Amino acid sequence: MKRASRGRSAPSRGDLRVDPATPDRWDDLAALFGPRGACAGCWCMWWRRSAAEWKRGKGDGNRRALRRLVDSGEPPGLIAYDGETPIGWIALAPREAYARLASARSLKPVDDTPVWSVTCFFVTKDYRRRGVSAHLLRAAAEHARKRGAKMIEGYPVVSRAGRMPDAFAWTGLPSAFERAGFREVARPSASRRIMRKALKKS
């Protein structure tokens, strides 16, 4: 594993590969997230835990919780690599795996269709706004399809005041979902979209 270096040119789609976050790739994921756990000690556990659980686990507790998920045998997400360097992450799972989706009033199920949910992105600074999120979304759709999913959805945010700071776009932006073949199915609020992609059988 190598760390991303500053000033690297954008990788072509052929240079990128995306792999499941399996136990043998834990060190890559930990290096990608860094000492802050991607953001404020989250370790991508915000959607999976109640507010109280997440707060209690902030930092090492959330890190251990993510490690347990990785070690469980069902990857909680996918890692993007440029060569051997981990540069991006996308979290996905069946919707019912995410406790906060169940309690989010603005993100109630659109209908009765069973779905997999994309809940989070993290792309290292030097690779942002270079198409990595769309590449991760395509890989996520394929990953879910291979596990029997018929529909995948995400919850991108929309800025009403121009460009949004990266820290607030962790559920993705509509443009990335559109490039990956998702379409808008609901607008639960002025700043939130629900976007879906139907997954065809192979």
C-alpha positions as CSV (number, residue, x, y, z in Angstrom):
1,M,0.0,0.0,0.0
2,K,1.2,3.5,-0.9
3,R,-0.1,6.9,0.2
4,A,-1.5,9.2,-2.3
5,S,0.9,12.0,-3.2
6,R,0.1,15.6,-3.7
7,G,-0.2,17.0,-7.2
8,R,-0.9,13.7,-9.0
9,S,-2.8,13.9,-12.2
10,A,-6.3,12.5,-12.4
11,P,-6.2,8.7,-13.0
12,S,-8.0,7.4,-16.0
13,R,-10.8,4.9,-15.4
14,G,-8.5,2.2,-16.6
15,D,-5.9,3.1,-13.9
16,L,-8.5,2.9,-11.1
17,R,-9.5,-0.4,-9.5
18,V,-12.1,-0.9,-6.8
19,D,-12.0,-3.7,-4.3
20,P,-14.2,-4.8,-1.4
21,A,-13.1,-3.8,2.1
22,T,-12.1,-7.3,3.1
23,P,-9.9,-8.1,6.2
24,D,-6.7,-8.3,4.1
25,R,-7.4,-4.7,3.0
26,W,-8.0,-3.2,6.5
27,D,-4.6,-1.5,6.7
28,D,-5.4,0.2,3.4
29,L,-8.7,1.5,4.7
30,A,-7.2,2.6,8.0
31,A,-4.5,4.5,6.1
32,L,-7.0,6.1,3.8
33,F,-9.2,7.3,6.7
34,G,-6.1,8.5,8.7
35,P,-6.1,9.4,12.4
36,R,-9.4,11.3,12.2
37,G,-11.3,8.3,10.9
38,A,-12.1,10.1,7.7
39,C,-13.9,12.9,9.6
40,A,-14.2,13.7,13.3
41,G,-13.7,10.1,14.5
42,C,-16.6,8.8,12.5
43,W,-14.9,5.8,10.8
44,C,-18.0,5.6,8.6
45,M,-20.3,4.5,11.5
46,W,-22.6,7.5,11.6
47,W,-25.4,5.8,9.6
48,R,-25.0,2.4,11.3
49,R,-25.2,3.5,14.9
50,S,-27.7,5.6,17.0
51,A,-26.6,9.1,17.8
52,A,-25.7,8.1,21.4
53,E,-23.8,5.0,20.2
54,W,-21.9,7.0,17.6
55,K,-21.0,9.8,20.1
56,R,-19.8,7.3,22.7
57,G,-17.7,5.5,20.1
58,K,-16.2,8.6,18.5
59,G,-12.7,7.7,17.6
60,D,-11.4,4.3,18.7
61,G,-14.8,2.9,19.4
62,N,-16.1,3.6,16.0
63,R,-12.8,2.4,14.5
64,R,-13.2,-1.0,16.3
65,A,-16.8,-1.2,15.1
66,L,-15.8,-0.7,11.5
67,R,-13.0,-3.3,11.9
68,R,-15.6,-5.8,13.2
69,L,-17.7,-5.2,10.1
70,V,-14.7,-5.6,7.8
71,D,-13.8,-8.8,9.6
72,S,-17.4,-10.2,9.4
73,G,-17.0,-11.4,5.9
74,E,-19.6,-9.0,4.4
75,P,-17.7,-5.9,3.2
76,P,-19.2,-2.7,4.5
77,G,-17.9,-0.8,1.5
78,L,-15.5,-0.6,-1.4
79,I,-12.0,0.9,-1.7
80,A,-10.7,2.7,-4.8
81,Y,-7.1,2.4,-5.7
82,D,-4.8,4.3,-8.1
83,G,-2.2,1.6,-8.6
84,E,-1.5,0.4,-5.0
85,T,-2.6,3.6,-3.4
86,P,-6.0,3.7,-1.7
87,I,-7.7,6.9,-2.7
88,G,-11.4,6.5,-2.1
89,W,-14.2,4.8,-0.2
90,I,-17.9,4.2,-0.7
91,A,-20.1,2.6,2.0
92,L,-23.0,0.4,0.9
93,A,-25.2,-2.3,2.3
94,P,-28.9,-3.3,2.3
95,R,-30.9,-0.4,3.6
96,E,-31.9,-2.2,6.8
97,A,-28.2,-2.3,7.9
98,Y,-28.4,1.5,8.6
99,A,-30.1,2.4,11.9
100,R,-30.2,6.1,11.1
101,L,-32.0,5.6,7.8
102,A,-34.8,3.8,9.7
103,S,-35.2,6.9,12.0
104,A,-34.6,9.6,9.4
105,R,-37.9,11.4,8.8
106,S,-36.7,12.9,5.5
107,L,-35.3,9.7,4.1
108,K,-38.3,7.3,4.5
109,P,-38.5,4.5,2.0
110,V,-39.9,5.7,-1.4
111,D,-41.8,2.5,-1.8
112,D,-41.7,-1.2,-0.8
113,T,-38.9,-2.1,-3.2
114,P,-36.0,-3.7,-1.3
115,V,-32.9,-1.6,-1.9
116,W,-29.2,-1.3,-1.1
117,S,-28.2,2.1,0.1
118,V,-25.1,4.1,-0.6
119,T,-24.5,6.2,2.5
120,C,-21.0,7.7,2.4
121,F,-18.0,8.7,0.3
122,F,-14.5,9.6,1.3
123,V,-12.0,10.6,-1.4
124,T,-8.5,11.7,-0.5
125,K,-8.0,15.4,-1.1
126,D,-5.8,15.2,-4.2
127,Y,-8.3,13.1,-6.0
128,R,-11.5,15.0,-5.3
129,R,-13.6,16.4,-8.2
130,R,-11.9,14.0,-10.7
131,G,-14.6,11.5,-11.2
132,V,-13.7,9.1,-8.5
133,S,-17.1,9.2,-6.8
134,A,-18.9,8.2,-10.1
135,H,-16.4,5.4,-10.6
136,L,-17.1,4.2,-7.0
137,L,-20.8,4.3,-7.7
138,R,-20.6,2.2,-10.8
139,A,-18.5,-0.4,-8.8
140,A,-21.0,-0.2,-5.9
141,A,-23.9,-1.0,-8.3
142,E,-22.1,-4.0,-9.7
143,H,-21.1,-5.2,-6.2
144,A,-24.8,-5.0,-5.0
145,R,-26.0,-6.7,-8.2
146,K,-23.7,-9.6,-7.7
147,R,-25.2,-10.0,-4.2
148,G,-28.7,-10.2,-5.5
149,A,-29.8,-6.6,-5.2
150,K,-32.4,-5.3,-7.7
151,M,-32.2,-1.6,-6.8
152,I,-29.5,0.7,-5.3
153,E,-30.1,4.2,-4.0
154,G,-28.2,7.1,-2.6
155,Y,-29.0,10.4,-0.8
156,P,-26.9,13.2,-2.4
157,V,-26.9,16.7,-1.1
158,V,-27.5,19.9,-3.1
159,S,-25.9,23.2,-2.3
160,R,-28.1,26.3,-2.5
161,A,-25.2,28.7,-2.2
162,G,-22.8,27.7,-4.9
163,R,-20.0,25.2,-4.3
164,M,-20.4,23.1,-1.2
165,P,-17.4,22.4,1.2
166,D,-16.1,18.9,0.8
167,A,-16.9,18.1,4.4
168,F,-20.6,18.6,3.8
169,A,-20.8,16.4,0.7
170,W,-20.1,13.1,2.3
171,T,-23.3,11.5,1.0
172,G,-22.3,12.6,-2.5
173,L,-23.5,15.1,-5.1
174,P,-26.3,14.5,-7.7
175,S,-23.9,15.0,-10.6
176,A,-21.8,12.0,-9.6
177,F,-24.9,9.8,-9.3
178,E,-26.1,11.0,-12.7
179,R,-22.8,10.1,-14.3
180,A,-23.1,6.6,-12.8
181,G,-26.6,6.1,-14.3
182,F,-28.8,6.9,-11.2
183,R,-32.0,8.9,-11.6
184,E,-33.8,11.1,-9.1
185,V,-36.9,9.6,-7.6
186,A,-37.7,12.0,-4.7
187,R,-36.8,15.4,-3.2
188,P,-37.4,15.0,0.5
189,S,-36.0,18.5,1.2
190,A,-34.6,21.5,-0.7
191,S,-31.0,20.2,-0.1
192,R,-31.5,16.4,-0.4
193,R,-32.3,14.1,-3.3
194,I,-33.0,10.4,-3.4
195,M,-31.5,8.8,-6.5
196,R,-31.9,5.2,-7.7
197,K,-30.5,2.8,-10.2
198,A,-32.2,-0.4,-11.2
199,L,-29.9,-3.4,-11.4
200,K,-30.3,-5.9,-14.2
201,K,-29.6,-9.6,-13.8
202,S,-26.5,-10.8,-15.6
